[in-house]
Amino acid sequence: MHHDTPSDPTPPEHAQTIGTRLTELRNRRGLTQEALAEQTGLSVGVIRKIENARGGARMETYRLIADALGVETIVFAVPGSPAPQPSTHQDTALAEIRAAINPPAGMRGPIMPRGLDTPDLGMLADATKILAQHYERDEYDTVARMAPAVVRAAHLHVNLLDGDDQAAARRLRSDVLGVAGRWLIQVREHDLALVALRDALSDALAVDDTPRAARAISSEAWALLRQGRFAEVETLCSTSADMIEPSKITKASPDELSAWGWLLLRASAAAVRNNRPAEANMFHRHAMSAAAAVGREVRNPIGQTFGPMTVALKGPENALVSEKPDLALRLAEELPWNAGVSMRSDMHRHGIDKARAHFKLGNVDDAEQLLQELRVEAPEWLRHQQSARDAVEDMINDKKRRPSRTLVDLAKFLQVSL
């Protein structure tokens, strides 16, 4: 599989702000603010606000502007000190998992916990499985209480064992850190998640376990996507996918195909967000080939699934990112339900995508209903989703109609200002 990597997005030195960069690009293309607004479907006020440095915008807004100007979205990523934010008071709540994943380091390296006179790999494996099940069921409070102890136990097993037993402990620790990392991404603690996932990758590489390593890289890419690091994710995942691409797809195991396929899906997600639709489509087509070879949805030891449904769900997502809500809903009607169901979080995310597509097409009642169904079905998951908050905020700000009681309740639940 060959592909082009993202071009160097480094801007001219004098382009110090997003506003000045946008003004330069707009002027080079001979566009007025009004003309750019018309091409993007945005209001002139939004263009003026960005150019006059009176506030930022969502990444999807920058993608629309990048598309109109023929550049990559990452062009509008400008270094700078982040704006002051009120404390979310999560330091205490996350103290235990921080200590387990990222312990303090002294003169002799990380200070690891003591205890566990007799290692028991069976018990560690059971605890890892239970932790993954709680995560898969969106039971995040339970994951928060359980994860620190399981991570510490995994550290102790690796430190106390040797030989084949230590290799088995490393595999389990990679799985534990993988689950913890994915949970931390869900609760938007991306930097700590990246620490966990890099250690998960190190353990997988230490025992030469390619599928586990690929899973860690895929989750790392997810965290990086949440941080808007699109070019890095595309390069990371496309390069990694090239390294593990099966020589013969028909002879590859489901685990190998899943590992390869997820890297391709992350590369596709990064490319479409960085306004590289051709590359996004190419990666998605390769992932479809991997899914076709698998045949049905398969589940790995920590609850991640891959197969025709998982890959198909990314079609509507990419279409929505590309501002094609009609295509997103059409693809949603063509999902291969006979191939099995993807993991819960992917199905939930698809529900948000459909809601946003309906809203963009003016079907506000359908959008509200989908979000309300998610609130009932997966409240703990939904309240952590920025895309859901964005959708509700857009509906609240819609001047064409007065917010319904359902929408007001959703806004309060998601802590969206009214």
C-alpha positions in Angstrom: 0.0 0.0 0.0 1.6 3.3 -1.1 0.4 6.8 -0.4 1.4 10.4 -0.2 2.1 11.8 3.3 0.8 15.1 4.4 2.8 18.1 3.1 4.8 20.2 5.6 2.2 22.6 7.1 4.8 25.0 8.5 3.5 28.5 7.8 5.6 31.6 6.9 7.2 33.1 10.0 5.2 36.4 9.7 1.9 34.6 9.9 1.7 34.6 13.6 -2.0 34.3 14.2 -4.8 32.3 12.7 -6.5 35.6 11.7 -3.5 37.0 9.8 -3.0 33.6 8.1 -6.6 33.5 7.0 -6.4 37.1 5.7 -3.2 36.3 3.7 -4.7 33.2 2.1 -8.0 34.9 1.3 -6.2 37.8 -0.3 -3.9 35.6 -2.3 -7.0 33.9 -3.9 -8.7 37.2 -4.6 -11.6 36.6 -2.3 -13.5 39.1 -0.2 -14.7 38.1 3.2 -18.2 38.0 1.8 -17.1 35.7 -1.1 -15.3 33.3 1.3 -18.3 33.2 3.5 -20.5 32.3 0.5 -18.1 29.5 -0.5 -17.9 28.0 2.9 -21.6 28.4 3.9 -20.5 30.4 7.0 -21.6 33.8 8.0 -19.5 36.9 7.2 -19.4 37.5 10.9 -17.6 34.3 11.6 -14.9 35.1 9.0 -14.5 38.6 10.4 -14.3 37.3 14.0 -11.5 34.9 13.1 -9.6 37.5 11.0 -9.9 40.1 13.7 -8.7 37.7 16.4 -11.8 38.1 18.4 -12.2 34.4 19.1 -11.4 31.0 17.8 -13.6 28.5 16.0 -14.3 24.8 16.0 -12.0 22.5 14.0 -14.9 21.7 11.6 -15.2 25.5 10.8 -11.4 25.6 9.9 -11.9 22.5 7.7 -14.6 24.3 5.8 -12.4 27.3 5.3 -9.4 25.1 4.4 -11.5 23.3 1.8 -12.6 26.6 0.2 -9.0 27.9 0.1 -7.5 24.6 -1.1 -5.2 24.1 1.9 -4.9 21.5 4.7 -6.8 22.2 7.9 -3.6 22.0 9.9 -2.5 25.3 8.3 -4.8 27.0 10.9 -3.0 25.4 13.9 -0.9 28.2 15.4 1.4 27.8 18.5 0.4 29.9 21.5 -0.3 29.9 25.2 -3.8 28.5 25.8 -6.5 30.7 27.1 -7.0 30.5 30.9 -9.7 28.0 31.8 -11.5 27.5 35.1 -10.4 24.5 37.1 -12.5 21.4 36.5 -11.4 20.0 39.9 -10.4 16.6 38.4 -7.0 16.4 39.9 -8.3 14.7 43.1 -10.6 12.4 41.2 -7.7 11.3 39.0 -5.0 11.2 41.6 -5.0 7.4 42.0 -4.9 6.6 38.2 -2.2 9.3 37.7 0.0 7.7 40.4 -0.5 4.2 38.9 0.1 5.1 35.2 2.7 7.9 35.7 4.5 7.3 39.1 7.1 9.7 40.3 10.7 9.1 39.2 13.7 9.3 41.5 17.4 8.7 41.3 16.8 5.0 40.4 13.9 5.6 38.0 10.2 5.3 38.5 9.1 4.6 42.1 6.9 1.5 41.7 4.5 0.0 44.3 5.4 -2.7 46.7 3.4 -5.8 47.7 2.0 -8.9 46.1 4.2 -11.7 47.5 2.8 -14.3 45.1 2.0 -13.3 41.6 -1.0 -14.9 40.0 -1.3 -14.4 36.3 -4.8 -16.0 36.2 -6.1 -13.5 38.7 -4.5 -10.6 36.7 -6.0 -11.9 33.5 -9.5 -12.1 35.1 -9.1 -8.6 36.5 -8.1 -7.3 33.0 -11.1 -8.9 31.4 -13.5 -7.5 34.0 -12.0 -4.0 33.6 -12.5 -4.2 29.8 -16.1 -5.3 30.3 -16.8 -2.3 32.6 -15.3 0.0 30.0 -17.3 -1.6 27.1 -20.5 -1.1 29.1 -19.7 2.6 29.6 -19.4 2.1 33.4 -16.8 4.8 33.7 -17.1 5.3 37.5 -16.4 1.6 38.0 -13.4 1.8 35.7 -12.1 4.8 37.6 -12.3 2.9 40.9 -10.9 -0.4 39.6 -8.2 0.7 37.1 -5.5 2.0 39.5 -5.3 -1.3 41.4 -5.2 -3.4 38.2 -2.5 -1.2 36.7 -0.4 -1.5 39.9 -0.9 -5.2 40.0 0.2 -5.4 36.4 3.4 -3.5 37.2 4.2 -5.8 40.1 3.7 -8.9 38.0 6.1 -7.6 35.4 8.7 -6.7 38.1 8.5 -10.0 40.0 8.3 -12.5 37.1 10.8 -13.5 34.5 11.0 -15.5 31.3 7.7 -16.6 29.7 5.7 -15.6 32.8 7.1 -12.1 32.5 6.2 -12.0 28.8 2.6 -13.0 29.7 2.5 -10.3 32.4 3.7 -7.7 29.8 0.9 -8.7 27.4 -1.6 -8.3 30.2 -0.1 -5.0 31.3 -0.3 -3.8 27.7 -4.0 -4.7 27.7 -4.7 -3.0 31.1 -3.0 0.2 30.0 -4.8 0.0 26.7 -8.2 -0.1 28.5 -7.1 2.7 30.9 -5.9 4.8 28.0 -9.1 4.5 26.1 -11.1 5.4 29.2 -8.9 8.4 29.8 -9.6 9.5 26.2 -13.3 9.2 26.8 -13.1 11.5 29.8 -10.8 13.9 27.8 -7.6 13.3 29.8 -5.6 13.0 26.6 -2.1 13.6 27.8 -2.3 11.0 30.6 -3.9 8.6 28.1 -0.9 9.0 25.8 1.4 8.1 28.7 -0.6 4.9 29.3 -0.7 4.0 25.6 3.0 4.5 25.0 3.7 2.2 27.9 1.2 -0.3 26.4 3.0 -0.1 23.1 6.4 -0.6 24.8 5.2 -3.8 26.5 3.8 -5.1 23.2 7.0 -4.4 21.4 9.1 -6.0 24.1 7.3 -9.3 23.5 7.1 -8.9 19.8 3.3 -8.8 19.7 2.4 -6.9 16.6 -1.4 -6.9 16.9 -1.1 -5.5 20.5 1.4 -2.9 19.4 -1.0 -1.9 16.6 -3.9 -1.6 19.0 -1.8 0.7 21.2 -0.9 2.9 18.2 -4.5 3.0 17.1 -5.6 4.2 20.5 -2.7 6.7 20.6 -3.9 8.0 17.2 -7.4 8.5 18.7 -6.0 10.6 21.5 -3.9 12.6 19.0 -7.0 13.1 16.8 -8.8 14.6 19.8 -5.9 17.1 20.0 -6.2 18.1 16.4 -2.9 16.6 15.4 -4.2 15.4 12.0 -1.0 15.3 9.9 0.9 13.4 12.6 -1.8 10.8 12.9 -2.0 10.2 9.2 1.7 9.7 9.0 1.9 7.6 12.2 -0.9 5.3 11.1 -0.1 5.0 7.4 3.5 4.2 8.1 2.6 1.7 10.8 0.0 0.1 8.5 2.6 -0.3 5.8 4.8 -2.1 8.2 2.3 -4.6 9.3 0.3 -5.0 6.0 -0.3 -8.8 5.5 1.6 -10.2 2.5 -1.5 -12.2 1.6 -4.8 -10.9 3.0 -6.6 -14.2 2.5 -4.1 -15.9 4.8 -3.9 -13.3 7.5 -5.5 -14.0 10.9 -8.5 -11.9 12.1 -6.2 -10.4 14.8 -3.7 -9.3 12.1 -6.5 -7.9 9.8 -8.1 -6.1 12.7 -4.8 -4.5 13.7 -4.1 -3.4 10.1 -7.6 -2.2 9.5 -7.8 0.0 12.6 -4.6 1.8 11.6 -6.1 2.5 8.2 -9.3 3.8 9.7 -7.4 6.2 12.0 -5.4 7.4 9.0 -8.6 7.9 7.1 -10.1 9.9 10.0 -7.1 12.1 10.2 -6.9 12.7 6.4 -10.5 13.7 6.0 -10.3 16.2 8.9 -7.1 17.6 7.4 -9.0 18.3 4.1 -7.3 15.4 2.3 -10.4 13.6 1.0 -8.7 11.5 -1.7 -6.3 10.1 0.8 -9.1 9.5 3.3 -11.0 7.5 0.7 -8.0 5.5 -0.2 -7.3 4.5 3.4 -11.0 3.6 3.9 -11.0 1.4 0.8 -8.0 -0.5 2.1 -9.8 -0.9 5.5 -12.9 -2.3 3.6 -10.6 -4.9 2.1 -9.4 -5.9 5.5 -13.0 -6.1 6.8 -14.1 -8.1 3.8 -11.4 -10.7 4.5 -12.5 -10.9 8.2 -16.1 -11.5 7.1 -17.9 -10.6 10.3 -17.2 -8.4 13.3 -14.5 -9.9 15.5 -13.6 -8.9 19.1 -10.2 -8.7 20.6 -9.4 -9.6 24.3 -10.1 -6.0 25.5 -13.4 -5.5 23.8 -12.5 -3.7 20.5 -14.2 -4.9 17.4 -13.3 -4.9 13.8 -15.2 -6.0 10.7 -17.6 -4.9 8.0 -19.8 -2.9 10.4 -17.0 -1.1 12.1 -15.6 0.0 8.7 -19.0 0.9 7.3 -19.7 3.2 10.3 -16.7 5.4 9.3 -18.3 6.1 6.0 -21.1 8.3 7.4 -18.6 9.9 9.8 -16.2 10.9 7.0 -19.1 12.2 4.9 -20.3 14.3 7.8 -16.8 15.8 8.4 -16.8 16.6 4.6 -20.1 18.5 5.1 -22.1 16.0 3.1 -25.0 15.2 5.6 -27.2 13.7 2.8 -24.5 11.2 1.9 -24.0 10.4 5.6 -27.6 9.5 6.1 -27.7 7.5 2.8 -24.6 5.5 3.9 -26.2 5.0 7.3 -29.1 3.2 5.6 -26.7 0.8 3.9 -25.0 -0.6 7.1 -24.2 -4.3 6.9 -26.3 -5.4 10.0 -25.9 -9.1 9.0 -22.1 -8.8 9.6 -22.6 -8.2 13.4 -22.6 -5.2 15.6 -19.6 -3.0 16.3 -18.6 -2.0 19.9 -21.0 0.1 21.8 -19.0 3.3 21.7 -18.8 3.2 17.9 -22.6 2.6 17.6 -23.2 5.5 20.0 -21.0 7.7 18.0 -22.9 6.8 14.9 -26.1 8.0 16.6 -24.5 11.4 17.2 -23.4 11.5 13.6 -26.9 10.8 12.4 -28.3 13.4 14.7 -25.9 16.1 13.4 -26.6 15.1 9.8 -30.4 15.4 10.4 -29.9 18.9 11.9 -27.8 20.1 9.0 -30.6 19.0 6.7 -33.3 20.8 8.8 -34.7 17.7 10.5 -34.5 19.1 14.0 -37.1 16.7 15.5 -35.2 13.7 14.3 -31.9 15.0 15.6 -33.4 15.7 19.0 -35.0 12.2 19.2 -31.7 10.5 18.3 -29.8 12.4 21.0 -32.5 11.8 23.6 -32.4 8.0 22.8 -28.6 8.1 23.5 -29.2 10.0 26.7 -31.5 7.1 27.8 -29.3 4.3 26.5 -25.8 5.6 27.3 -26.0 8.6 29.7 -22.5 8.1 31.2 -20.9 7.9 27.7 -22.9 10.8 26.2 -22.1 13.4 28.9 -18.4 13.1 27.9 -18.9 13.7 24.2 -17.9 17.1 22.8 -19.6 16.3 19.5 -22.9 15.9 21.3 -22.4 19.2 23.1 -21.6 20.9 19.8 -24.7 19.4 18.2 -27.0 20.6 21.0 -25.3 24.0 21.1 -26.0 24.4 17.3 -29.6 23.5 17.9 -30.0 25.9 20.8 -28.5 28.7 18.7 -30.7 28.0 15.7 -32.7 31.2 15.2 -35.4 29.5 13.1 -37.2 27.9 16.0 -37.6 28.0 19.7 -35.8 25.3 21.7 -38.1 22.4 22.7 -38.3 21.1 26.3 -36.4 18.0 25.1 -33.6 20.2 23.7 -33.5 22.3 26.9 -33.2 19.2 29.0 -30.4 17.8 26.8 -28.6 21.1 27.1 -28.8 21.0 30.9 -27.6 17.4 30.9 -24.6 18.2 28.7 -23.9 21.4 30.5 -24.5 23.5 27.4 -25.2 27.2 28.1 -28.7 28.3 27.4 
